[in-house]
Amino acid sequence: MTVLAGLLTVALLSGCAQSVDPIERLGKKAAQKVHRPRGRLDRTFRRWGLAAPLAPAPRPARPLGGAAGTASAGPPLVLDRVPTSDKVVFLTYDEGVENDPRFIDMVRELRLPVSVFLMERAVLPGSPGVARLRAAGAAIENRTLDGAVLRGRPYPAQRAEICGRRDRRERPTSRLLRPPYGMYDRTTLRAAGDCGVRALILWRPAAGRFWRGSLRPGDIIRPHEAGRSSASQAEETAHVLRRIQARGFTVARLEDYL
């Protein structure tokens, strides 16, 4: 009886040991599948020259200026940085990227949160590049009617440039504006506010002293500067992303924080 009881105890203990790790009970091949890295994801970010996937951006506790979709009181904000302690930066672009198929592929495959500021003529019907950008997940924002300098112009002219054809409901209202060449004045702020703009978006150039200094949480970056030679927007963006990752940051969607 003692021997039989001992054998029964060993059998019970063996059964319990088998139940500790349910993955092993699936078999060797199944366990390998569970622990196998996501190869497709690896190939995607490596294709774009990154050593690792972009870390997911945290969700902001409260957007700057209140709840999304509400109008802020007073004139629009003027920002080249969003006040936040999150280790995130924001990627913004102007004209040209809508004509770069490789850049559009990059935005789609990496699910890269970018904001693109375009003149109204670029977003009118019949612009396939803009449609592809939107489908890839890019946010399309305002850079005036035809890209003319705003600063120093009278109110009616500035309002017409900023509002564009919205009064005829041919274009959805954008709450973010990039003044051409980063130039604006008090009249710009007044006209922008009257057009429903929440913030004027400036930028920090992604070149020279920018990378030698410290990257700050909330920096708004424009990867390419006018007048500077470049390869494709995708290659420039990959270069910027590697530097962002090396500093322990990730990329967030600007609209989520505003």
C-alpha positions, -999 to 999 in steps of 0.1 A, spaced: 0 0 0 28 24 9 45 18 -25 12 22 -43 5 55 -25 40 67 -34 35 60 -71 1 77 -71 17 108 -54 45 110 -80 19 107 -109 -2 135 -94 28 157 -89 39 151 -125 5 161 -138 6 193 -118 41 201 -132 28 197 -167 0 222 -160 24 250 -149 34 260 -184 4 258 -208 26 269 -238 47 238 -235 15 216 -236 9 231 -271 39 213 -284 73 225 -295 62 240 -329 33 259 -313 55 272 -286 80 285 -312 52 303 -330 42 320 -298 77 333 -290 87 340 -326 94 377 -334 70 394 -358 91 390 -389 69 412 -411 72 441 -387 110 436 -385 112 438 -423 91 469 -424 111 492 -401 144 478 -413 133 485 -449 132 522 -439 167 521 -423 155 519 -387 171 496 -361 138 492 -341 101 501 -345 90 535 -334 78 533 -298 40 541 -295 33 576 -284 15 581 -251 -20 595 -252 -19 631 -239 -39 636 -207 -54 668 -219 -49 685 -253 -35 720 -252 -63 745 -253 -90 721 -240 -110 692 -253 -107 683 -290 -131 702 -313 -136 731 -289 -126 766 -299 -100 783 -277 -105 817 -263 -84 846 -275 -61 848 -305 -44 816 -319 -14 801 -302 20 805 -320 41 773 -315 74 758 -325 70 734 -295 41 719 -276 44 722 -238 45 686 -227 67 663 -206 61 634 -229 92 623 -248 76 630 -281 83 652 -311 61 661 -341 70 658 -378 56 684 -401 60 690 -439 51 715 -465 45 712 -503 63 685 -522 57 654 -501 23 648 -518 43 641 -550 68 617 -534 53 581 -537 81 566 -516 74 591 -487 37 582 -489 46 545 -487 68 552 -456 39 570 -438 16 541 -445 39 513 -437 53 528 -405 20 543 -395 40 575 -391 20 604 -376 28 634 -397 11 667 -404 14 682 -439 7 719 -445 -4 725 -481 -16 755 -501 -52 753 -511 -44 747 -548 -27 714 -538 -58 700 -520 -85 708 -546 -102 679 -563 -80 661 -588 -49 659 -565 -42 622 -563 -11 626 -542 -30 644 -515 -57 616 -516 -30 590 -511 -14 610 -482 -48 611 -465 -54 574 -471 -19 567 -456 -29 585 -424 -13 619 -428 -32 649 -414 -36 677 -441 -35 712 -427 -35 748 -440 -7 768 -456 -29 795 -471 -45 799 -505 -14 804 -527 16 806 -503 20 844 -504 38 861 -475 12 873 -450 31 897 -428 25 933 -436 -6 928 -458 -39 943 -449 -65 923 -430 -88 916 -460 -59 902 -480 -47 880 -451 -81 867 -443 -87 858 -479 -54 839 -480 -61 820 -447 -98 813 -452 -94 805 -489 -126 791 -504 -140 779 -471 -168 805 -472 -181 786 -503 -177 753 -484 -153 739 -509 -127 729 -483 -130 716 -447 -119 740 -420 -84 734 -407 -76 745 -372 -38 746 -377 -20 771 -400 16 773 -411 22 809 -423 44 808 -454 81 812 -446 71 814 -409 63 851 -413 32 866 -395 21 897 -376 -8 907 -353 -31 911 -383 -23 874 -392 -34 863 -357 -66 883 -360 -74 870 -395 -65 834 -385 -87 835 -355 -116 848 -376 -110 818 -399 -113 793 -370 -75 786 -367 -65 774 -332 -27 776 -337 0 789 -360 26 762 -364 62 771 -367 91 747 -365 126 738 -354 149 730 -384 162 695 -384 198 705 -392 229 720 -378 227 732 -342 193 714 -338 211 680 -335 241 693 -316 218 707 -289 193 689 -268 160 676 -282 131 688 -261 98 671 -255 72 686 -278 95 700 -304 79 706 -338 103 695 -365 103 702 -402 128 676 -417 136 695 -448 146 732 -450 141 752 -482 173 758 -501 191 728 -486 199 700 -510 181 668 -502 175 633 -513 139 621 -512 117 631 -483 116 595 -472 154 593 -469 155 626 -450 127 614 -427 145 581 -420 176 601 -411 156 622 -386 138 592 -372 171 575 -364 183 605 -345 150 608 -327 152 572 -316 188 575 -305 177 602 -280 150 581 -266 121 600 -282 92 589 -304 69 606 -329 33 617 -319 5 632 -339 4 669 -335 -34 671 -336 -37 648 -306 -18 674 -285 -37 704 -298 
